[in-house]
Amino acid sequence: PRSNSQNEIILIDEIEKIIQTMNGEQLGSVLPPLLHRFQQCLVSEKFLVAQRVLKLWDGDEFAHIVLYHDQNCTYSWKYLSSSMQQVANDCWNSQVRESAAHVISLYMKVSSCQD
């Protein structure tokens, strides 16, 4: 629902609820399409959508399953790093820039993500 930011935010909320019920291996099987969607959200013209997808990393369950499961961390960082850095450097909204910088710092703290 790219044309309606409220629906896109609701979709991200629902994805977060589903992810919270998964383990690292289960997430690995659906990670590619999720990351594709998250990447689209990150570079969305609607800052609320980008802000909401970045907020996923604030949740303990999501952060744990993505950052501390080696395969998921490495794959997600490789997939999202360029978009994440673009947002951290170029987004017009300062809160979104700060959130992107925070997520980048989370990845940098996990050594296995940098392989």
ChimeraX attribute file (.defattr): number of C-alpha atoms within 10 A of each C-alpha:
attribute: neighborCount
match mode: 1-to-1
recipient: residues
	/A:1	10
	/A:2	14
	/A:3	8
	/A:4	10
	/A:5	18
	/A:6	14
	/A:7	13
	/A:8	18
	/A:9	20
	/A:10	14
	/A:11	13
	/A:12	21
	/A:13	15
	/A:14	12
	/A:15	13
	/A:16	16
	/A:17	13
	/A:18	11
	/A:19	18
	/A:20	16
	/A:21	11
	/A:22	14
	/A:23	15
	/A:24	20
	/A:25	13
	/A:26	12
	/A:27	19
	/A:28	19
	/A:29	11
	/A:30	11
	/A:31	17
	/A:32	15
	/A:33	10
	/A:34	16
	/A:35	16
	/A:36	14
	/A:37	13
	/A:38	22
	/A:39	19
	/A:40	17
	/A:41	25
	/A:42	26
	/A:43	16
	/A:44	17
	/A:45	14
	/A:46	15
	/A:47	17
	/A:48	18
	/A:49	26
	/A:50	26
	/A:51	21
	/A:52	20
	/A:53	24
	/A:54	22
	/A:55	16
	/A:56	18
	/A:57	19
	/A:58	14
	/A:59	11
	/A:60	11
	/A:61	18
	/A:62	21
	/A:63	17
	/A:64	15
	/A:65	21
	/A:66	26
	/A:67	24
	/A:68	18
	/A:69	18
	/A:70	17
	/A:71	15
	/A:72	22
	/A:73	25
	/A:74	20
	/A:75	19
	/A:76	21
	/A:77	20
	/A:78	13
	/A:79	16
	/A:80	18
	/A:81	17
	/A:82	12
	/A:83	17
	/A:84	22
	/A:85	16
	/A:86	15
	/A:87	23
	/A:88	22
	/A:89	14
	/A:90	12
	/A:91	20
	/A:92	12
	/A:93	14
	/A:94	13
	/A:95	13
	/A:96	24
	/A:97	21
	/A:98	17
	/A:99	22
	/A:100	28
	/A:101	17
	/A:102	16
	/A:103	20
	/A:104	17
	/A:105	11
	/A:106	15
	/A:107	21
	/A:108	13
	/A:109	11
	/A:110	14
	/A:111	13
	/A:112	16
	/A:113	22
	/A:114	13
	/A:115	10
